Amino acid sequence: MNETLTIAVDFDGTIVEDAYPKIGKPQLFAFDTLKKLQQQGHRLILWTYRHGRTLDEAVAFCKENGITFYAVNKSFPEEEFDEKYSRKINADIFIDDRNIGGLMGWGEIYQTLLKEEAPSTHKKKKGWFGF
């Protein structure tokens, strides 16, 4: 992928399992995919229903897992909320569990956007057959 994309990503049910207002377990490959997208220069926007303390917790959780967003619930960091304008985020791609057909899965998102195989989750066992 040569062009830089702005990608809006939902939190609950997308990056993590839905446990709102708590933070669910990370979805398989979510952080791997987001990190790789950032490494390739894509801008990630956290686009979520959360606000206040629960939003701060989600942003902190992502940061602890290696993701710092370009913007949070806005199209660019300097954007100021003005009720005269739409709250729609300006992004090239939206990743959300509320898509028609649901969330395709982070392994498939990884392969689709990065054009490569997703990292393996299988760990080699040591012992009789794993040497």
NORPE-V122158 format. One record per residue. RES is the residue in one letter. SS is DSSP state (2 for helix, 1 for strand, 0 for the rest). Layout:
res=RES ss=SS
res=RES ss=SS
This chain:
res=M ss=0
res=N ss=0
res=E ss=0
res=T ss=0
res=L ss=0
res=T ss=1
res=I ss=1
res=A ss=1
res=V ss=1
res=D ss=0
res=F ss=0
res=D ss=1
res=G ss=0
res=T ss=0
res=I ss=0
res=V ss=1
res=E ss=0
res=D ss=0
res=A ss=0
res=Y ss=0
res=P ss=0
res=K ss=0
res=I ss=0
res=G ss=0
res=K ss=0
res=P ss=1
res=Q ss=0
res=L ss=0
res=F ss=0
res=A ss=2
res=F ss=2
res=D ss=2
res=T ss=2
res=L ss=2
res=K ss=2
res=K ss=2
res=L ss=2
res=Q ss=2
res=Q ss=2
res=Q ss=0
res=G ss=0
res=H ss=0
res=R ss=1
res=L ss=1
res=I ss=1
res=L ss=1
res=W ss=0
res=T ss=0
res=Y ss=0
res=R ss=0
res=H ss=0
res=G ss=2
res=R ss=2
res=T ss=2
res=L ss=2
res=D ss=2
res=E ss=2
res=A ss=2
res=V ss=2
res=A ss=2
res=F ss=2
res=C ss=2
res=K ss=2
res=E ss=2
res=N ss=0
res=G ss=0
res=I ss=0
res=T ss=0
res=F ss=0
res=Y ss=0
res=A ss=1
res=V ss=1
res=N ss=0
res=K ss=0
res=S ss=0
res=F ss=0
res=P ss=0
res=E ss=0
res=E ss=0
res=E ss=0
res=F ss=0
res=D ss=0
res=E ss=0
res=K ss=0
res=Y ss=0
res=S ss=0
res=R ss=0
res=K ss=0
res=I ss=0
res=N ss=0
res=A ss=0
res=D ss=0
res=I ss=1
res=F ss=1
res=I ss=1
res=D ss=0
res=D ss=0
res=R ss=0
res=N ss=0
res=I ss=0
res=G ss=0
res=G ss=0
res=L ss=0
res=M ss=0
res=G ss=0
res=W ss=2
res=G ss=2
res=E ss=2
res=I ss=2
res=Y ss=2
res=Q ss=2
res=T ss=2
res=L ss=2
res=L ss=2
res=K ss=0
res=E ss=0
res=E ss=0
res=A ss=0
res=P ss=0
res=S ss=0
res=T ss=0
res=H ss=0
res=K ss=0
res=K ss=0
res=K ss=0
res=K ss=0
res=G ss=0
res=W ss=0
res=F ss=0
res=G ss=0
res=F ss=0
